[in-house]
């Protein structure tokens, strides 16, 4: 069996395929084809790339889901995706406590003020995030008791 990989213009491996010795693969115009001499598996799709016709190992991925492999063969933090996720989490936390600010809420005025301050801190949170962080490192405000 012959083993080949399809990869794109940036060297990102898109598929690993095997063909019988007598069959030559046909490939889409937007992908490149390279014969490989070693067994590759689906897990290799995210660990390797092609550069100058050579199969290379990617640098280890930084922690977290908001990093992506770039065409210059480096990892890049996807700040926009990260901030979108933070805002979605924040909006969910806000929606869960909307009831605390309703005029017919059973909370005392003092408790309503605590919840108001908490909600204000949630709304301001995205402005306070200025560096690349993991979700676990976000300084979420403490919900009132």
Secondary structure, DSSP 4 states (H G I P E B T S, - for coil): -EEEEEE-TT-BEEEEEEE-TT------TTSEEEEESS---GGGGGTEEEETTEEEEPPPPPSSSSEEE-TTSSEEE-HHHHHHHHHHHHHHHHHHTGGGGSTT-SS-HHHHHHHHHHHHHHHHHHHH--S---GGG--PPPPP-
